[in-house]
Amino acid sequence: MSVNADIRGNITNVQLISGSVNSRLDKRHLKMARNWKLKPSSNGRRGVTIITQYQLQ
C-alpha cells in the first residue's frame, strides 16, 4: 500500500500496490488507512515505510 500525507500528517491519497488474495481484507485495510493521522514531519521526510499488523478473527 502507498499512503501520501500532507505536512500536517493528514492522509491525502491511499493506493493498493500489492494486494492479498482476499479483496475484502484489502478494501478494509485501504479504508482504515484513509483514517490514519500521521505525525507531522519536522525534517521533510519522504518515502517512510510503515509496517501494519492486524489480526483476523
Sequence and secondary structure as in RCSB ss.txt:
>XXXX:A:sequence
MSVNADIRGNITNVQLISGSVNSRLDKRHLKMARNWKLKPSSNGRRGVTIITQYQLQ
>XXXX:A:secstr
 EEEE TTSBEEEEE SS  S HHHHHHHHHHHHT B    SS   S          
